[in-house]
């Protein structure tokens, strides 16, 4: 990706170095989100209901290494570019785009959706409209999931921002309401459709980042497709349990995630990403 000389976002909140302890209520150790289910955008409030305990925060000195410094710069530039893309698209449709905040944390973080440890991976909290990421996740992305490259890292941010767009458009609220009144099978299907749409929205960003601002370089698209494929439910289930159970998918298969990312990338517009009306995913 061509990051040199690009604008960095001012909507980055650095909470790295914050440590948490127990203060009478539920301890942090009892509020760990499910790793596989939560990777890449599931609403963490699903896991954090009932987390009413209080935590004591302590700020300790934090030193970042060179790799983390590069990752910090990347996410800030990518966030800025998503601001440009979605700001223009919302304006073209007669709406104002509300920019999300991206929170950097280390170890654990407290959001309006509850407390989460780094094991949850990056997530978006609709209650405070913030994206959360521990940059050490990118090492996991490369080594555990086999998805290296700066554009693979950018895809992570673009997907979470896709959930923010869903919140602004009322899609997330409608989906959560429908899931509450549905059985497990239908609830999982709705979750898959929401996640695939966020992948498609990530593709929309990539489309405009390339066409309007020439942010992408040769090989970037392949990195993004590799990341989308690496975190498909089928591949994650095979890694974690040795078999695939499609009825329990919540994010979509590798093939589906690649397909919808490519659809957004090729079309570059919101109507092309209507996963909820699609007969086949």
N, C-alpha and C positions, 0 to 999 in steps of 0.2 A: 504494500500500500504506500502511496505517496503522502507521507505525513509531514515532511519538512515544510515549514512555513505556513502550516494550516492553523486556523483558529482553534483555540482550546475553549471548552465550555466553562462558564463561570458557575455552573450549577453542580459542582462537585464538592461534596462534604467529606472531609477526611476525619474518620473516627478511629483510625488505626492506633493501637496502643492502649485502648480502653479495656480494662479488665473488670469482670463482674464477680460478685460474691453473693452469699445468701443473706437475706434479711427477713427472716420470719416466715415468708410465704413459700411458694414452690421454688425449689432450687433449679439452677440452670441445667443440671444434669438430667432432670426429669422432663425437659422440654426440648429434646433433640428431635429435629424433623427427620422423616424417612429419607434416606439418601437418594435412592433411585427414583422414587416417586416425585421428589421435589426438584430434581435437576431441571433447569431451563424453564422456569416460569410458572409452576403450579402455584395457586394462591395459598400462601403459607397459613392463612387463617383457618384453613381446613384442619391443620394439625395443631394449631395453637389455641383452640377454644378451651376456655377454662384456665388459662394461664393468668391467674389473678395475683400471683405472688409479686413481691417487690425485690429488686436487686440493688446491691450497693456497687457503685461504679468507682473505679480508680484509674487515673490516667498515669501511664508509665511511659518513659522515653521510648520512642520507636525509631528504628533505623532501617531504611530500605536498602536492598542491594541494587545492583545495576539492572538486573532483569526486571525487578519489580518497578524500578523507576521508569523503564521503557514501557512497561505495561500500563502504568499510571498515565503516561503521556498519551498512549494509544487510546485508552478508554475516554480520556478527556476530549481528544480530537474527534473520535467517532461519535460521542454524545453530541458535540457541537454540530457535526454534519447531519445527524438525525434531526436536530433542531431546525436546521435549514430546510431539509426535505419535507418534514411534516408541517412546518410553518407555512411553506409555500402551498402544499396540498390542501391544508385546512383553509387558507385564505382564498384559494381558487373555488372552494365550495361554500364560501360565505361564512366561515367560522374562524374563531381565534384559537390558536394552538397554545395550550398551557404546557410549558416545558417542565419535564420531571427533574427531580434532583437525583444524582447518583451518589450513593454513600459507599465509601471505602471503609472496610473494617478488617480487623485481624482477630481470629479466634472465635469471637462471638459478637452479636450485635442485638440491640433492643430496637424494634420497630413498632409501628402502630398496630401491626399484626401479631406482635408478641416477640418473644426472645428466640433467637436462632443461633446455632453454632455454624462454623465454617462448613461442616459436613453437608449442610443443605445445598450448597452450591449457590450460584447467583439466583436471586429471586426479585420479584416485583411485589410490593405491598400496595394494594389499591386503597387501603385506609389512609395512608399518608402520601400516596402517589410518588413513591420513591423506589429507585432500583438499588439493590444492595449486592455488593460483591466483595469477597475476599480474593485479592489478586493471586494468592497462592493456588486458586482453582485452575489457573492457566497451566500450571505444571501438571495437574491432574488431567487436564484436557489433552495434553500432549502425550503423557506417559501411560495413563490408564485407558484413555479412549482412543489413542492413536490419531489425534487430530491436531497436528502442529500448524504453525503459521499465524501471521498477524491477522489475516482476514478471518481465520477460524475464531480468533479472539474477538474480532469486531462483530461477527455473527452473534455471539453470545449477548452483547450489549443491544444489538439491533432487535433481537428476539424479545428481550425484556422490555424494550421501549415499545415493541409491538403490543405487549400487554397493556401498556399505558394508553396507547391509542384506543384499544378496545374499551378501556375504562372511560375515556373521554367521550366515546361514541355511544356509551350505554350498553355495549355488547356484553361486557363482563357481568354487569348487574342482572341483565336478562338471563344470561346463561346460568349464573348461580341460583337465581330464583327457580329456573326450570329444573336444575339438578336437585334442589331440595325436595321437590314433589315427585321425583322419579325413582325408580328402582335402581339397583346397582348397575345393571347392564346399560340402561339408558343414560345414567349419570356418567358412566365412563365414556360412552359415545360422545356426549356433549363436551366432555373435557378434551377428548381427542380433537374434535372439530375446533375448539377454541385454541388449542395449542398449534394445530396446523395453520390456522389463520395467522397466528403470531409469526410463524415461519414465513408465511406468504408476505406479511407486512415487512419482515426483515428483507425479503427479496425486493420489495418496492423501494426500500431505502437504498439497497445496492444498485438498483436500476438507475436511480437519480444521482447517486454519488458518482457513478461511472459516466453517465451521459452528460450531466450538467457541470460536474466539477473534476472529472478525470482523476478520481481518487484511487481507482483500482489499477493494478499492474498485472502483467501476465502471470497466471497461476493462482490469482486471488480467488476467482470463482470456484476453481477446483478445491481450494482449501475450505471455502464455505460449504460446498456440497459434501465434502468429507466430514465436516463437523456435524452437519444435519444428519448424515447417515450414521455417524458413530453413536449418536444418542437416541436412536430409534428404540422403542420399547422392546422389539423382538431381540435386538442385539444386547440390550442391557439385561433382559431376562435370561438370555442364554449364558451371559457372563456370570450372573449372580446365582442362578438356580439350575442351570443346565438344561432347561427346556423352555418353550415358548407357550404362553397362555393368552391368545388374542383377546379373549373376553375380558381380560383384566387390563388391557391397554388403556393408558390415560393420556399419552402424548402422540401416539401414532407410530407406525413401523418406520424403519429406515427408508424404505422406498417411498412411503407417503410423505415423510418430512422433506426428502429431496425434491419430490414432485411439486409440492406446494411452494417451497422456496424458489424453485425455478419458475413457477408460474408468476409469482410476484416480480421476479427479476426480469422476465421477458415482457410482461404487460405494463408494469409500473403504475397501475391504478387500483383503487379500492374495489370496484365492482368485480374484478377478476379474482378477488380473494374471499368470495362469499362461500366459505366452507359449509355453512349451515344449510344452504340450499342445494348443495351438491349431492346428487344421487350416489355418486361413487367418489370415494376419497383416494 
